[in-house]
Amino acid sequence: MTETIALPEELLALRASLDNLDASIISILAERLKMTRRVGQLKAQYRLPATDAAREGSQMVRLRRLA
C-alpha cells in the first residue's frame, strides 16, 4: 500500500494557478488559430501572397521585445 503525503498549501496553490494558466493559454491559442485561418481565407480571396516578409520581420522584432 502506498502512503499519501500531505503536500504544502503553497505547492497546491501554485499547481492550481498553473492549471488555470494552461487553460488560458490553450484558449488563446485556439482563438489565434481561428484568426490565422481567417487571414488565410482573406489572402486567398484577394489573391495576396501567403507570406509577408516585411510583416514577419516586424513581428519578430516586436515579439523579441516582449520576451
Secondary structure, 3 states (H helix, E strand, C coil): CCCCCCCCHHHHHHHHHHHHHHHHHHHHHHHHHHHHHHHHHHHHHCCCCCCCHHHHHHHHHHHHHHC
